[in-house]
Amino acid sequence: MKKTVAMIACGLLLGASAQAEVKIGGNNKQTVTVKNGAVLNAAVGPGAQAKQNLASNKGNVKIGGNNTQEVSVKNGAVLNAAVGPMSKAEQNLASNEGK
């Protein structure tokens, strides 16, 4: 029971993180490779939010140099889901989201 409560608390803290200012002035490479496996992110309950960013920048994104972002999935899956009334799932794969 204590482990379950601790895991839920960690999930809530991670989900409540603030949007960061992202500035990339030089070369940047972000890579996620999934082989024979899966990346799963899920939230369940009223108003639940599942936010997943793989090889992505989210926030006030400014890229001044070369940037390579790649997500490769081979014989695997990437899943992001939110289940419940007024729930929301957001997913960014190898992308930049923000201003």
Summary of the structure (lengths in Angstrom):
residues: 99
radius of gyration: 15.5
end to end distance: 41.5
largest distance: 48.0
contacts: 259
relative contact order: 0.30
helix: 14%
strand: 58%
